[in-house]
C-alpha cells in the first residue's frame, strides 16, 4: 500500500490566525504527508471493530533517517505480509494528523 495524499480535514477548526493558516495550507499543499502523525492498518476489517496489526508514526525509532524522507515523516509505502484468505479482503487504513484529526480509507482487495 502507498499513501499518495492526505487532506487537512478542517483547517478552519485550528486556532490559528490567517497568516499561520496560510502557511499551514502551503505546507499541506507542497508535502501532503508531512502533517501525518500516525497511521495504522487492519488487513481484515470486519466493518465494526478496527484491529490494527501494523502502525507507523512520526519519529519511529526503527526508521533510518535516510528512509523515505527522514524521521519526522511517516513512511509513504509499506508492504504487509498476511496469511492467504479465500475471497476478497477488506483493508482499512486509519490516519491521524498532527492536530489529532482522524481519517480512514476502506479498500477491498481481490484474493490473489
Jmol script that loads the backbone (N, CA, C; Angstrom):
load data "model"
ATOM      1  N   UNK A   1       0.837  -1.162   0.000  1.00  0.00           N
ATOM      2  CA  UNK A   1       0.000   0.000   0.000  1.00  0.00           C
ATOM      3  C   UNK A   1       0.884   1.227   0.000  1.00  0.00           C
ATOM      4  N   UNK A   2       0.435   2.261  -0.626  1.00  0.00           N
ATOM      5  CA  UNK A   2       1.195   3.511  -0.689  1.00  0.00           C
ATOM      6  C   UNK A   2       0.258   4.673  -0.411  1.00  0.00           C
ATOM      7  N   UNK A   3       0.679   5.527   0.524  1.00  0.00           N
ATOM      8  CA  UNK A   3      -0.058   6.770   0.754  1.00  0.00           C
ATOM      9  C   UNK A   3       0.362   7.761  -0.315  1.00  0.00           C
ATOM     10  N   UNK A   4      -0.596   8.350  -0.976  1.00  0.00           N
ATOM     11  CA  UNK A   4      -0.296   9.327  -2.021  1.00  0.00           C
ATOM     12  C   UNK A   4      -0.642  10.737  -1.602  1.00  0.00           C
ATOM     13  N   UNK A   5      -1.586  10.862  -0.700  1.00  0.00           N
ATOM     14  CA  UNK A   5      -2.090  12.181  -0.364  1.00  0.00           C
ATOM     15  C   UNK A   5      -2.697  12.141   1.025  1.00  0.00           C
ATOM     16  N   UNK A   6      -2.782  13.266   1.637  1.00  0.00           N
ATOM     17  CA  UNK A   6      -3.500  13.434   2.887  1.00  0.00           C
ATOM     18  C   UNK A   6      -4.141  14.810   2.831  1.00  0.00           C
ATOM     19  N   UNK A   7      -5.312  14.920   3.397  1.00  0.00           N
ATOM     20  CA  UNK A   7      -6.045  16.182   3.355  1.00  0.00           C
ATOM     21  C   UNK A   7      -6.240  16.666   4.780  1.00  0.00           C
ATOM     22  N   UNK A   8      -5.891  17.912   5.030  1.00  0.00           N
ATOM     23  CA  UNK A   8      -6.151  18.526   6.322  1.00  0.00           C
ATOM     24  C   UNK A   8      -7.661  18.676   6.428  1.00  0.00           C
ATOM     25  N   UNK A   9      -8.267  17.938   7.352  1.00  0.00           N
ATOM     26  CA  UNK A   9      -9.719  17.823   7.371  1.00  0.00           C
ATOM     27  C   UNK A   9     -10.443  19.137   7.609  1.00  0.00           C
ATOM     28  N   UNK A  10      -9.935  19.968   8.514  1.00  0.00           N
ATOM     29  CA  UNK A  10     -10.648  21.190   8.825  1.00  0.00           C
ATOM     30  C   UNK A  10      -9.685  22.291   9.245  1.00  0.00           C
ATOM     31  N   UNK A  11      -9.006  22.926   8.299  1.00  0.00           N
ATOM     32  CA  UNK A  11      -8.065  23.981   8.677  1.00  0.00           C
ATOM     33  C   UNK A  11      -8.730  25.117   9.443  1.00  0.00           C
ATOM     34  N   UNK A  12     -10.013  25.339   9.217  1.00  0.00           N
ATOM     35  CA  UNK A  12     -10.716  26.418   9.915  1.00  0.00           C
ATOM     36  C   UNK A  12     -10.907  26.100  11.391  1.00  0.00           C
ATOM     37  N   UNK A  13     -10.886  24.818  11.764  1.00  0.00           N
ATOM     38  CA  UNK A  13     -11.088  24.420  13.154  1.00  0.00           C
ATOM     39  C   UNK A  13      -9.835  24.594  14.004  1.00  0.00           C
ATOM     40  N   UNK A  14      -8.709  24.837  13.371  1.00  0.00           N
ATOM     41  CA  UNK A  14      -7.456  25.007  14.095  1.00  0.00           C
ATOM     42  C   UNK A  14      -7.329  26.468  14.503  1.00  0.00           C
ATOM     43  N   UNK A  15      -7.012  26.688  15.760  1.00  0.00           N
ATOM     44  CA  UNK A  15      -6.951  28.037  16.305  1.00  0.00           C
ATOM     45  C   UNK A  15      -5.656  28.725  15.867  1.00  0.00           C
ATOM     46  N   UNK A  16      -5.675  29.285  14.665  1.00  0.00           N
ATOM     47  CA  UNK A  16      -4.533  29.999  14.103  1.00  0.00           C
ATOM     48  C   UNK A  16      -5.016  31.287  13.467  1.00  0.00           C
ATOM     49  N   UNK A  17      -4.130  32.274  13.427  1.00  0.00           N
ATOM     50  CA  UNK A  17      -4.508  33.475  12.684  1.00  0.00           C
ATOM     51  C   UNK A  17      -4.359  33.184  11.191  1.00  0.00           C
ATOM     52  N   UNK A  18      -4.862  34.066  10.363  1.00  0.00           N
ATOM     53  CA  UNK A  18      -4.897  33.821   8.923  1.00  0.00           C
ATOM     54  C   UNK A  18      -3.512  33.597   8.317  1.00  0.00           C
ATOM     55  N   UNK A  19      -2.511  34.337   8.776  1.00  0.00           N
ATOM     56  CA  UNK A  19      -1.160  34.199   8.218  1.00  0.00           C
ATOM     57  C   UNK A  19      -0.609  32.791   8.474  1.00  0.00           C
ATOM     58  N   UNK A  20      -0.755  32.288   9.707  1.00  0.00           N
ATOM     59  CA  UNK A  20      -0.276  30.941  10.016  1.00  0.00           C
ATOM     60  C   UNK A  20      -1.107  29.879   9.309  1.00  0.00           C
ATOM     61  N   UNK A  21      -2.402  30.127   9.187  1.00  0.00           N
ATOM     62  CA  UNK A  21      -3.260  29.167   8.488  1.00  0.00           C
ATOM     63  C   UNK A  21      -2.832  29.046   7.026  1.00  0.00           C
ATOM     64  N   UNK A  22      -2.464  30.160   6.400  1.00  0.00           N
ATOM     65  CA  UNK A  22      -1.986  30.126   5.018  1.00  0.00           C
ATOM     66  C   UNK A  22      -0.667  29.369   4.912  1.00  0.00           C
ATOM     67  N   UNK A  23       0.225  29.562   5.885  1.00  0.00           N
ATOM     68  CA  UNK A  23       1.494  28.821   5.894  1.00  0.00           C
ATOM     69  C   UNK A  23       1.248  27.329   6.062  1.00  0.00           C
ATOM     70  N   UNK A  24       0.333  26.989   6.946  1.00  0.00           N
ATOM     71  CA  UNK A  24      -0.024  25.587   7.152  1.00  0.00           C
ATOM     72  C   UNK A  24      -0.582  24.981   5.876  1.00  0.00           C
ATOM     73  N   UNK A  25      -1.449  25.707   5.202  1.00  0.00           N
ATOM     74  CA  UNK A  25      -2.030  25.206   3.964  1.00  0.00           C
ATOM     75  C   UNK A  25      -0.960  25.042   2.891  1.00  0.00           C
ATOM     76  N   UNK A  26       0.018  25.939   2.860  1.00  0.00           N
ATOM     77  CA  UNK A  26       1.119  25.829   1.897  1.00  0.00           C
ATOM     78  C   UNK A  26       1.932  24.564   2.146  1.00  0.00           C
ATOM     79  N   UNK A  27       2.202  24.237   3.419  1.00  0.00           N
ATOM     80  CA  UNK A  27       2.924  23.001   3.743  1.00  0.00           C
ATOM     81  C   UNK A  27       2.105  21.789   3.307  1.00  0.00           C
ATOM     82  N   UNK A  28       0.816  21.796   3.621  1.00  0.00           N
ATOM     83  CA  UNK A  28      -0.053  20.679   3.258  1.00  0.00           C
ATOM     84  C   UNK A  28      -0.131  20.505   1.746  1.00  0.00           C
ATOM     85  N   UNK A  29      -0.136  21.600   1.010  1.00  0.00           N
ATOM     86  CA  UNK A  29      -0.189  21.513  -0.452  1.00  0.00           C
ATOM     87  C   UNK A  29       1.129  21.009  -1.035  1.00  0.00           C
ATOM     88  N   UNK A  30       2.260  21.454  -0.473  1.00  0.00           N
ATOM     89  CA  UNK A  30       3.570  21.084  -1.002  1.00  0.00           C
ATOM     90  C   UNK A  30       3.965  19.660  -0.620  1.00  0.00           C
ATOM     91  N   UNK A  31       3.663  19.255   0.612  1.00  0.00           N
ATOM     92  CA  UNK A  31       4.025  17.931   1.115  1.00  0.00           C
ATOM     93  C   UNK A  31       2.835  17.328   1.839  1.00  0.00           C
ATOM     94  N   UNK A  32       1.910  16.723   1.119  1.00  0.00           N
ATOM     95  CA  UNK A  32       0.668  16.248   1.726  1.00  0.00           C
ATOM     96  C   UNK A  32       0.856  15.280   2.893  1.00  0.00           C
ATOM     97  N   UNK A  33       1.947  14.534   2.929  1.00  0.00           N
ATOM     98  CA  UNK A  33       2.154  13.564   4.002  1.00  0.00           C
ATOM     99  C   UNK A  33       2.887  14.151   5.207  1.00  0.00           C
ATOM    100  N   UNK A  34       3.345  15.389   5.119  1.00  0.00           N
ATOM    101  CA  UNK A  34       4.155  15.993   6.182  1.00  0.00           C
ATOM    102  C   UNK A  34       3.385  16.187   7.479  1.00  0.00           C
ATOM    103  N   UNK A  35       2.075  16.251   7.433  1.00  0.00           N
ATOM    104  CA  UNK A  35       1.284  16.512   8.635  1.00  0.00           C
ATOM    105  C   UNK A  35       0.692  15.248   9.260  1.00  0.00           C
ATOM    106  N   UNK A  36       1.042  14.081   8.730  1.00  0.00           N
ATOM    107  CA  UNK A  36       0.544  12.830   9.310  1.00  0.00           C
ATOM    108  C   UNK A  36       1.386  12.468  10.524  1.00  0.00           C
ATOM    109  N   UNK A  37       0.714  12.222  11.621  1.00  0.00           N
ATOM    110  CA  UNK A  37       1.379  11.830  12.868  1.00  0.00           C
ATOM    111  C   UNK A  37       1.451  10.313  13.005  1.00  0.00           C
ATOM    112  N   UNK A  38       0.409   9.628  12.536  1.00  0.00           N
ATOM    113  CA  UNK A  38       0.271   8.206  12.819  1.00  0.00           C
ATOM    114  C   UNK A  38      -0.635   7.575  11.773  1.00  0.00           C
ATOM    115  N   UNK A  39      -0.339   6.324  11.434  1.00  0.00           N
ATOM    116  CA  UNK A  39      -1.277   5.554  10.618  1.00  0.00           C
ATOM    117  C   UNK A  39      -1.231   4.111  11.048  1.00  0.00           C
ATOM    118  N   UNK A  40      -2.343   3.421  10.860  1.00  0.00           N
ATOM    119  CA  UNK A  40      -2.471   2.032  11.268  1.00  0.00           C
ATOM    120  C   UNK A  40      -3.283   1.289  10.213  1.00  0.00           C
ATOM    121  N   UNK A  41      -3.061  -0.035  10.144  1.00  0.00           N
ATOM    122  CA  UNK A  41      -3.719  -0.851   9.124  1.00  0.00           C
ATOM    123  C   UNK A  41      -4.396  -2.061   9.768  1.00  0.00           C
ATOM    124  N   UNK A  42      -5.626  -2.286   9.374  1.00  0.00           N
ATOM    125  CA  UNK A  42      -6.358  -3.515   9.704  1.00  0.00           C
ATOM    126  C   UNK A  42      -6.581  -4.237   8.377  1.00  0.00           C
ATOM    127  N   UNK A  43      -5.847  -5.333   8.118  1.00  0.00           N
ATOM    128  CA  UNK A  43      -5.960  -6.004   6.818  1.00  0.00           C
ATOM    129  C   UNK A  43      -7.194  -6.896   6.680  1.00  0.00           C
ATOM    130  N   UNK A  44      -7.965  -7.073   7.747  1.00  0.00           N
ATOM    131  CA  UNK A  44      -9.180  -7.892   7.717  1.00  0.00           C
ATOM    132  C   UNK A  44     -10.318  -7.170   8.428  1.00  0.00           C
ATOM    133  N   UNK A  45     -10.575  -5.950   8.035  1.00  0.00           N
ATOM    134  CA  UNK A  45     -11.590  -5.129   8.696  1.00  0.00           C
ATOM    135  C   UNK A  45     -12.959  -5.781   8.578  1.00  0.00           C
ATOM    136  N   UNK A  46     -13.648  -5.939   9.733  1.00  0.00           N
ATOM    137  CA  UNK A  46     -14.949  -6.603   9.751  1.00  0.00           C
ATOM    138  C   UNK A  46     -16.125  -5.637   9.608  1.00  0.00           C
ATOM    139  N   UNK A  47     -15.829  -4.347   9.469  1.00  0.00           N
ATOM    140  CA  UNK A  47     -16.888  -3.363   9.314  1.00  0.00           C
ATOM    141  C   UNK A  47     -17.311  -2.712  10.613  1.00  0.00           C
ATOM    142  N   UNK A  48     -16.810  -3.231  11.746  1.00  0.00           N
ATOM    143  CA  UNK A  48     -17.211  -2.665  13.031  1.00  0.00           C
ATOM    144  C   UNK A  48     -16.020  -2.357  13.939  1.00  0.00           C
ATOM    145  N   UNK A  49     -15.128  -3.305  14.110  1.00  0.00           N
ATOM    146  CA  UNK A  49     -14.015  -3.140  15.046  1.00  0.00           C
ATOM    147  C   UNK A  49     -12.709  -3.037  14.267  1.00  0.00           C
ATOM    148  N   UNK A  50     -11.988  -1.954  14.486  1.00  0.00           N
ATOM    149  CA  UNK A  50     -10.682  -1.750  13.847  1.00  0.00           C
ATOM    150  C   UNK A  50      -9.630  -2.461  14.691  1.00  0.00           C
ATOM    151  N   UNK A  51      -8.941  -3.434  14.080  1.00  0.00           N
ATOM    152  CA  UNK A  51      -7.896  -4.198  14.757  1.00  0.00           C
ATOM    153  C   UNK A  51      -6.574  -3.935  14.045  1.00  0.00           C
ATOM    154  N   UNK A  52      -5.819  -3.032  14.586  1.00  0.00           N
ATOM    155  CA  UNK A  52      -4.557  -2.629  13.976  1.00  0.00           C
ATOM    156  C   UNK A  52      -3.518  -3.742  14.108  1.00  0.00           C
ATOM    157  N   UNK A  53      -2.929  -4.136  12.975  1.00  0.00           N
ATOM    158  CA  UNK A  53      -1.846  -5.120  13.004  1.00  0.00           C
ATOM    159  C   UNK A  53      -0.521  -4.498  12.575  1.00  0.00           C
ATOM    160  N   UNK A  54      -0.575  -3.259  12.108  1.00  0.00           N
ATOM    161  CA  UNK A  54       0.644  -2.546  11.699  1.00  0.00           C
ATOM    162  C   UNK A  54       0.437  -1.063  11.940  1.00  0.00           C
ATOM    163  N   UNK A  55       1.463  -0.404  12.475  1.00  0.00           N
ATOM    164  CA  UNK A  55       1.382   1.023  12.738  1.00  0.00           C
ATOM    165  C   UNK A  55       2.687   1.690  12.311  1.00  0.00           C
ATOM    166  N   UNK A  56       2.588   2.940  11.978  1.00  0.00           N
ATOM    167  CA  UNK A  56       3.764   3.765  11.731  1.00  0.00           C
ATOM    168  C   UNK A  56       3.460   5.139  12.289  1.00  0.00           C
ATOM    169  N   UNK A  57       4.444   5.740  12.910  1.00  0.00           N
ATOM    170  CA  UNK A  57       4.234   7.055  13.482  1.00  0.00           C
ATOM    171  C   UNK A  57       5.473   7.904  13.300  1.00  0.00           C
ATOM    172  N   UNK A  58       5.273   9.177  13.359  1.00  0.00           N
ATOM    173  CA  UNK A  58       6.328  10.171  13.184  1.00  0.00           C
ATOM    174  C   UNK A  58       7.448   9.910  14.196  1.00  0.00           C
ATOM    175  N   UNK A  59       8.680   9.816  13.702  1.00  0.00           N
ATOM    176  CA  UNK A  59       9.831   9.643  14.586  1.00  0.00           C
ATOM    177  C   UNK A  59      10.021   8.236  15.107  1.00  0.00           C
ATOM    178  N   UNK A  60       9.433   7.236  14.475  1.00  0.00           N
ATOM    179  CA  UNK A  60       9.567   5.850  14.913  1.00  0.00           C
ATOM    180  C   UNK A  60      11.047   5.485  15.029  1.00  0.00           C
ATOM    181  N   UNK A  61      11.432   4.922  16.157  1.00  0.00           N
ATOM    182  CA  UNK A  61      12.844   4.684  16.443  1.00  0.00           C
ATOM    183  C   UNK A  61      13.509   3.723  15.459  1.00  0.00           C
ATOM    184  N   UNK A  62      12.773   2.815  14.866  1.00  0.00           N
ATOM    185  CA  UNK A  62      13.385   1.831  13.974  1.00  0.00           C
ATOM    186  C   UNK A  62      13.683   2.391  12.587  1.00  0.00           C
ATOM    187  N   UNK A  63      13.238   3.615  12.318  1.00  0.00           N
ATOM    188  CA  UNK A  63      13.398   4.177  10.988  1.00  0.00           C
ATOM    189  C   UNK A  63      14.802   4.751  10.800  1.00  0.00           C
ATOM    190  N   UNK A  64      15.384   4.495   9.665  1.00  0.00           N
ATOM    191  CA  UNK A  64      16.646   5.132   9.313  1.00  0.00           C
ATOM    192  C   UNK A  64      16.361   6.534   8.820  1.00  0.00           C
ATOM    193  N   UNK A  65      17.188   7.492   9.166  1.00  0.00           N
ATOM    194  CA  UNK A  65      16.946   8.892   8.793  1.00  0.00           C
ATOM    195  C   UNK A  65      16.843   9.078   7.290  1.00  0.00           C
ATOM    196  N   UNK A  66      17.541   8.260   6.515  1.00  0.00           N
ATOM    197  CA  UNK A  66      17.526   8.425   5.057  1.00  0.00           C
ATOM    198  C   UNK A  66      16.335   7.729   4.404  1.00  0.00           C
ATOM    199  N   UNK A  67      15.573   6.958   5.178  1.00  0.00           N
ATOM    200  CA  UNK A  67      14.485   6.169   4.622  1.00  0.00           C
ATOM    201  C   UNK A  67      13.235   7.017   4.445  1.00  0.00           C
ATOM    202  N   UNK A  68      12.826   7.236   3.228  1.00  0.00           N
ATOM    203  CA  UNK A  68      11.548   7.871   2.916  1.00  0.00           C
ATOM    204  C   UNK A  68      11.402   9.265   3.508  1.00  0.00           C
ATOM    205  N   UNK A  69      12.465  10.047   3.503  1.00  0.00           N
ATOM    206  CA  UNK A  69      12.335  11.439   3.895  1.00  0.00           C
ATOM    207  C   UNK A  69      12.718  11.762   5.321  1.00  0.00           C
ATOM    208  N   UNK A  70      13.136  10.786   6.102  1.00  0.00           N
ATOM    209  CA  UNK A  70      13.625  11.106   7.424  1.00  0.00           C
ATOM    210  C   UNK A  70      12.677  10.751   8.548  1.00  0.00           C
ATOM    211  N   UNK A  71      13.145  10.959   9.756  1.00  0.00           N
ATOM    212  CA  UNK A  71      12.450  10.505  10.953  1.00  0.00           C
ATOM    213  C   UNK A  71      11.211  11.322  11.291  1.00  0.00           C
ATOM    214  N   UNK A  72      11.028  12.480  10.710  1.00  0.00           N
ATOM    215  CA  UNK A  72       9.850  13.280  11.042  1.00  0.00           C
ATOM    216  C   UNK A  72       8.708  13.091  10.059  1.00  0.00           C
ATOM    217  N   UNK A  73       8.713  12.008   9.345  1.00  0.00           N
ATOM    218  CA  UNK A  73       7.643  11.676   8.409  1.00  0.00           C
ATOM    219  C   UNK A  73       7.235  10.219   8.629  1.00  0.00           C
ATOM    220  N   UNK A  74       5.975   9.906   8.390  1.00  0.00           N
ATOM    221  CA  UNK A  74       5.585   8.504   8.353  1.00  0.00           C
ATOM    222  C   UNK A  74       6.023   7.949   7.012  1.00  0.00           C
ATOM    223  N   UNK A  75       6.128   6.643   6.921  1.00  0.00           N
ATOM    224  CA  UNK A  75       6.505   6.024   5.659  1.00  0.00           C
ATOM    225  C   UNK A  75       5.404   6.242   4.625  1.00  0.00           C
ATOM    226  N   UNK A  76       5.793   6.517   3.406  1.00  0.00           N
ATOM    227  CA  UNK A  76       4.807   6.677   2.336  1.00  0.00           C
ATOM    228  C   UNK A  76       4.352   5.322   1.821  1.00  0.00           C
ATOM    229  N   UNK A  77       5.185   4.304   1.989  1.00  0.00           N
ATOM    230  CA  UNK A  77       4.849   2.985   1.457  1.00  0.00           C
ATOM    231  C   UNK A  77       5.212   1.911   2.472  1.00  0.00           C
ATOM    232  N   UNK A  78       4.357   0.909   2.590  1.00  0.00           N
ATOM    233  CA  UNK A  78       4.614  -0.226   3.464  1.00  0.00           C
ATOM    234  C   UNK A  78       4.137  -1.493   2.768  1.00  0.00           C
ATOM    235  N   UNK A  79       4.823  -2.579   3.029  1.00  0.00           N
ATOM    236  CA  UNK A  79       4.434  -3.880   2.498  1.00  0.00           C
ATOM    237  C   UNK A  79       4.082  -4.764   3.681  1.00  0.00           C
ATOM    238  N   UNK A  80       2.857  -5.268   3.705  1.00  0.00           N
ATOM    239  CA  UNK A  80       2.409  -6.154   4.773  1.00  0.00           C
ATOM    240  C   UNK A  80       2.242  -7.552   4.223  1.00  0.00           C
ATOM    241  N   UNK A  81       2.695  -8.529   4.966  1.00  0.00           N
ATOM    242  CA  UNK A  81       2.501  -9.925   4.600  1.00  0.00           C
ATOM    243  C   UNK A  81       1.479 -10.507   5.566  1.00  0.00           C
ATOM    244  N   UNK A  82       0.376 -10.972   5.022  1.00  0.00           N
ATOM    245  CA  UNK A  82      -0.696 -11.536   5.839  1.00  0.00           C
ATOM    246  C   UNK A  82      -1.046 -12.916   5.302  1.00  0.00           C
ATOM    247  N   UNK A  83      -1.613 -13.785   6.147  1.00  0.00           N
ATOM    248  CA  UNK A  83      -1.985 -15.121   5.675  1.00  0.00           C
ATOM    249  C   UNK A  83      -2.978 -15.043   4.515  1.00  0.00           C
ATOM    250  N   UNK A  84      -2.880 -16.003   3.613  1.00  0.00           N
ATOM    251  CA  UNK A  84      -3.799 -16.072   2.478  1.00  0.00           C
ATOM    252  C   UNK A  84      -5.227 -16.236   2.990  1.00  0.00           C
ATOM    253  N   UNK A  85      -6.152 -15.704   2.223  1.00  0.00           N
ATOM    254  CA  UNK A  85      -7.558 -15.749   2.600  1.00  0.00           C
ATOM    255  C   UNK A  85      -8.373 -16.051   1.346  1.00  0.00           C
ATOM    256  N   UNK A  86      -9.345 -16.946   1.451  1.00  0.00           N
ATOM    257  CA  UNK A  86     -10.208 -17.223   0.314  1.00  0.00           C
ATOM    258  C   UNK A  86     -11.170 -16.078   0.101  1.00  0.00           C
ATOM    259  N   UNK A  87     -11.165 -15.502  -1.075  1.00  0.00           N
ATOM    260  CA  UNK A  87     -12.059 -14.391  -1.368  1.00  0.00           C
ATOM    261  C   UNK A  87     -11.406 -13.050  -1.116  1.00  0.00           C
ATOM    262  N   UNK A  88     -12.164 -11.996  -1.345  1.00  0.00           N
ATOM    263  CA  UNK A  88     -11.611 -10.642  -1.202  1.00  0.00           C
ATOM    264  C   UNK A  88     -11.337 -10.295   0.265  1.00  0.00           C
ATOM    265  N   UNK A  89     -10.472  -9.330   0.451  1.00  0.00           N
ATOM    266  CA  UNK A  89     -10.074  -8.874   1.783  1.00  0.00           C
ATOM    267  C   UNK A  89     -10.430  -7.390   1.914  1.00  0.00           C
ATOM    268  N   UNK A  90     -11.040  -7.010   3.043  1.00  0.00           N
ATOM    269  CA  UNK A  90     -11.355  -5.599   3.310  1.00  0.00           C
ATOM    270  C   UNK A  90     -10.232  -5.019   4.167  1.00  0.00           C
ATOM    271  N   UNK A  91      -9.532  -4.041   3.617  1.00  0.00           N
ATOM    272  CA  UNK A  91      -8.399  -3.414   4.291  1.00  0.00           C
ATOM    273  C   UNK A  91      -8.792  -2.001   4.678  1.00  0.00           C
ATOM    274  N   UNK A  92      -8.599  -1.664   5.945  1.00  0.00           N
ATOM    275  CA  UNK A  92      -8.900  -0.310   6.417  1.00  0.00           C
ATOM    276  C   UNK A  92      -7.615   0.322   6.935  1.00  0.00           C
ATOM    277  N   UNK A  93      -7.367   1.548   6.490  1.00  0.00           N
ATOM    278  CA  UNK A  93      -6.218   2.323   6.944  1.00  0.00           C
ATOM    279  C   UNK A  93      -6.753   3.526   7.705  1.00  0.00           C
ATOM    280  N   UNK A  94      -6.221   3.735   8.887  1.00  0.00           N
ATOM    281  CA  UNK A  94      -6.613   4.869   9.731  1.00  0.00           C
ATOM    282  C   UNK A  94      -5.415   5.815   9.822  1.00  0.00           C
ATOM    283  N   UNK A  95      -5.657   7.097   9.617  1.00  0.00           N
ATOM    284  CA  UNK A  95      -4.599   8.108   9.639  1.00  0.00           C
ATOM    285  C   UNK A  95      -5.002   9.216  10.611  1.00  0.00           C
ATOM    286  N   UNK A  96      -4.043   9.647  11.443  1.00  0.00           N
ATOM    287  CA  UNK A  96      -4.255  10.760  12.367  1.00  0.00           C
ATOM    288  C   UNK A  96      -3.208  11.814  12.045  1.00  0.00           C
ATOM    289  N   UNK A  97      -3.651  13.080  11.900  1.00  0.00           N
ATOM    290  CA  UNK A  97      -2.684  14.143  11.589  1.00  0.00           C
ATOM    291  C   UNK A  97      -2.145  14.772  12.872  1.00  0.00           C
ATOM    292  N   UNK A  98      -1.219  15.702  12.744  1.00  0.00           N
ATOM    293  CA  UNK A  98      -0.557  16.312  13.902  1.00  0.00           C
ATOM    294  C   UNK A  98      -1.517  17.120  14.780  1.00  0.00           C
ATOM    295  N   UNK A  99      -2.708  17.412  14.297  1.00  0.00           N
ATOM    296  CA  UNK A  99      -3.697  18.158  15.061  1.00  0.00           C
ATOM    297  C   UNK A  99      -4.709  17.232  15.736  1.00  0.00           C
ATOM    298  N   UNK A 100      -4.586  15.926  15.503  1.00  0.00           N
ATOM    299  CA  UNK A 100      -5.489  14.962  16.111  1.00  0.00           C
ATOM    300  C   UNK A 100      -6.695  14.610  15.278  1.00  0.00           C
ATOM    301  N   UNK A 101      -6.812  15.176  14.080  1.00  0.00           N
ATOM    302  CA  UNK A 101      -7.920  14.823  13.201  1.00  0.00           C
ATOM    303  C   UNK A 101      -7.672  13.434  12.635  1.00  0.00           C
ATOM    304  N   UNK A 102      -8.723  12.636  12.564  1.00  0.00           N
ATOM    305  CA  UNK A 102      -8.613  11.260  12.104  1.00  0.00           C
ATOM    306  C   UNK A 102      -9.387  11.074  10.807  1.00  0.00           C
ATOM    307  N   UNK A 103      -8.804  10.270   9.920  1.00  0.00           N
ATOM    308  CA  UNK A 103      -9.468   9.914   8.671  1.00  0.00           C
ATOM    309  C   UNK A 103      -9.206   8.442   8.403  1.00  0.00           C
ATOM    310  N   UNK A 104     -10.022   7.849   7.565  1.00  0.00           N
ATOM    311  CA  UNK A 104      -9.840   6.450   7.243  1.00  0.00           C
ATOM    312  C   UNK A 104     -10.202   6.159   5.808  1.00  0.00           C
ATOM    313  N   UNK A 105      -9.619   5.095   5.307  1.00  0.00           N
ATOM    314  CA  UNK A 105      -9.897   4.626   3.951  1.00  0.00           C
ATOM    315  C   UNK A 105     -10.171   3.137   4.029  1.00  0.00           C
ATOM    316  N   UNK A 106     -11.171   2.688   3.309  1.00  0.00           N
ATOM    317  CA  UNK A 106     -11.516   1.274   3.239  1.00  0.00           C
ATOM    318  C   UNK A 106     -11.380   0.837   1.791  1.00  0.00           C
ATOM    319  N   UNK A 107     -10.659  -0.260   1.566  1.00  0.00           N
ATOM    320  CA  UNK A 107     -10.488  -0.785   0.210  1.00  0.00           C
ATOM    321  C   UNK A 107     -10.738  -2.286   0.234  1.00  0.00           C
ATOM    322  N   UNK A 108     -11.329  -2.783  -0.818  1.00  0.00           N
ATOM    323  CA  UNK A 108     -11.495  -4.222  -0.978  1.00  0.00           C
ATOM    324  C   UNK A 108     -10.424  -4.703  -1.948  1.00  0.00           C
ATOM    325  N   UNK A 109      -9.655  -5.693  -1.504  1.00  0.00           N
ATOM    326  CA  UNK A 109      -8.552  -6.211  -2.299  1.00  0.00           C
ATOM    327  C   UNK A 109      -8.895  -7.630  -2.702  1.00  0.00           C
ATOM    328  N   UNK A 110      -8.835  -7.913  -3.999  1.00  0.00           N
ATOM    329  CA  UNK A 110      -9.153  -9.235  -4.508  1.00  0.00           C
ATOM    330  C   UNK A 110      -8.114 -10.256  -4.053  1.00  0.00           C
ATOM    331  N   UNK A 111      -8.551 -11.476  -3.846  1.00  0.00           N
ATOM    332  CA  UNK A 111      -7.621 -12.547  -3.491  1.00  0.00           C
ATOM    333  C   UNK A 111      -6.656 -12.758  -4.643  1.00  0.00           C
ATOM    334  N   UNK A 112      -5.445 -13.041  -4.286  1.00  0.00           N
ATOM    335  CA  UNK A 112      -4.586 -13.223  -5.426  1.00  0.00           C
ATOM    336  C   UNK A 112      -3.228 -13.562  -5.136  1.00  0.00           C
TER     337      UNK A 112
END
end "model"
wireframe off; spacefill off
backbone 0.3
color backbone group
